[in-house]
Amino acid sequence: MSPRVKNIDRMLIKGFISPFVISFSIALFVLVMQTLWLYIDDIIGKGAGFFVILEFLLYLSISLIPMALPIGVLLAGVFLFGNLGENYELSSMKSAGISLLRIMRPIIIIGAIIGGLSWICSDYIIPRSNLKFLSRLHDLKRQKPTLSISEGVFNEDFYGYVIRIEKKSMDGMHIEKIQINDHSNPNSQTLILAKKGVMYVTNGGSF
């Protein structure tokens, strides 16, 4: 391999990496925000701490990496070869006797490596990340039973009951001004009112 071709490979790799990192980061951010929106009611503004939210974002980011990688490769490739064509550098390389396939070879190799990393991430890392995310969300709800209940909103998460509370404390357990509509018996309905109450998870974790 001539030093000229080696320099071209270095130039192509260097021109590919920067737009790839930028486009991959933007794509990953958009995908994370889109997915986080599904869980925002369970996490944001319900007493979850800053580091807990960062932990959820980390797990979401890992699970969405294989979706962001192709977008990053596509945009980086379009940006790189678009610049080469605009500055007539691609034509100059072909005029020098270098085939288009040879010019694209370092980018193809990088794409294959990225594809292998995406496969490893999908097969080994993402299942563990999803398990951590769901188990952490479950643990958070166990530690703070009032997490799924919003103030001043009728909640129907509990089968047969509709619960409304006016205020809940930051400890995730104590609630005030409670209204419970008991629909568990289809033949009769009961309304329960209380000034204060406590929500907690049973020892076995079933209720």
Secondary structure, DSSP 8 states (H G I E B T S, - for coil): --HHHHHHHHHHHHHHHHHHHHHHHHHHHHHHHHHHHHHHHHHTTTT--HHHHHHHHHHHHHHHHHHHHHHHHHHHHHHHHHHHHHTTHHHHHHHTT--HHHHHHHHHHHHHHHHHHHHHIIIIIHHHHHHHHHHHHHHHHHH-GGGG--BTS-B--STTEEEEEEEE-TTSSEEEEEEEEE-SSTT--EEEEEEEEE----TTS--
